[in-house]
């Protein structure tokens, strides 16, 4: 089974040639800044992702990069430098995925303007997911 995704303008498309794992919501300051709220992402091996179109990468820290469409600015990917996996922005996936949000990370950094009230596990950092 493969899953397709794309940016808002369609200039970047991608296919993941395997089933995806669990969706996690990240409330860290960087995810909130890049997305305008918290970010929901799903992991996949980078070598299982076939990308068509130009992805620009922003080095958001010494050990992480964020990939986006240079035309429409859609935030598509997050990846630790030299890591074998990538985290795909769940909102960029096309069609029905059957995926479900399973928890929240970096809740210690969440914005003060919203509550997390869905009953899913919450972790102050990333170490428990």
Secondary structure as UniProt FT lines:
FT   STRAND          3..6
FT   STRAND          13..16
FT   STRAND          23..26
FT   HELIX           29..35
FT   STRAND          39..45
FT   HELIX           46..48
FT   STRAND          49..52
FT   STRAND          55..61
FT   TURN            62..63
FT   STRAND          64..69
FT   TURN            70..72
FT   STRAND          75..80
FT   TURN            81..82
FT   STRAND          85..89
FT   HELIX           90..92
FT   STRAND          101..105
FT   HELIX           107..109
FT   TURN            112..113
FT   STRAND          121..122
FT   TURN            127..128
//
